[in-house]
Amino acid sequence: MPLLPTIEPVRINLTDEFLRWKPSGSINVRQVAHYLVSQYAISAGDVVIGHSMGGWVAIFVKELTGSTVIQIASWTNQKKILFPTHNLSLLRLLSLTGLTQSQFLTKLSVRQYPFNESRPLYQTLLFNSRQMDRRYLWFQIQTLFAKVPPLSAQPDLRIHARPDNIIAPPDEPYVMVPGDHFSLVFHPDLVAAPITALLSSQGPTTRQRPAD
């Protein structure tokens, strides 16, 4: 954030939003985006910057509002999510029984993680996920994998590290940065540079909304 132009920032934490929203029944990413648009009065004058799942939600915010969207290590095609299964029934079983949060799978994932630079961060995130409310984990899984109609919008800027082993690089043009899925943490200046260039070319905007 300190590397970006001075704009009124609004941080959107999806963990907090799911707990506040408490949706009943099944959801998908479009419903999440609709909730956020309503909750934060997002409009075409806003810039939404999303990393990973945040970028996936952000592109649906753009579809609903016409806002400027910047995706970092994210996607517009769910097939880009590098996960062993996208089957919602199986994923629901794994999440609600706690198997995805088991100590065995967590340690196995850390051992197989290939990037030394971000391994401590990855390990911290995984171990923290073991404490997640299972309902939130299920909401998260639905946001990632539940089917939605094809997008009519595309992001204004894509930023991605080619070696990312969590989200495959987009087929569309993107700005390539070093590192991995967490390039915004370990190479913030190189991630911020194309964002600053885009925002400068667009002139003044209202609010900047980083989404996690």
NORNOR-V165687 format. One line per field, one symbol per residue. ss: DSSP state (A for helix, B for strand, O for the rest). phi: phi as a letter, one per 30 degrees, with the letter a starting at -180 (. if undefined). burial: 1 if it has 9 or more other ideal C-beta (glycine too) atoms within 8 Angstrom, else 0. A space follows every 50 residues. Layout:
# NORNOR-V165687
ss=???
phi=???
burial=???
This chain:
# NORNOR-V165687
ss=OOOOOOOBBOOBOAAAAAAAAOOOOOOOAAAAAAAAAAAAOOOOOOBBBB BOAAAAAAAAAAAAAOOBBBBBOOOOOAAABOOOOOOAAAAAAAAAOOAA AOAAAAAAAAAAOOOAAAAAAAAAAAAAAOOOOAAAAAAAAAAAAOOOOO OOOOOOBBBBOOOOOOBOOOOOOOBBOOOOOOAAAAOAAAAAAAAAAAAA AAOOOOBBBBBO
phi=.ddcedbddbdccdeddddddhdcidbbddddddddeddchdbddccccb chedddddddddddbiddbccchbabbeddddbebcddddddddddcidd cddddddddddddccdeceededdddddddcdddddededddddcddbde dccbddacbacedeccbdddddeaddbdjbdceddcbdddddeddddddd ddidbdbcbdcc
burial=00010010110101101110001000111111111110010110011111 11111111111110101111111111000110000001001111100011 10001100110010100110111001001101010111111111110000 10001011111001111011000100101111110111011101110110 000010111111
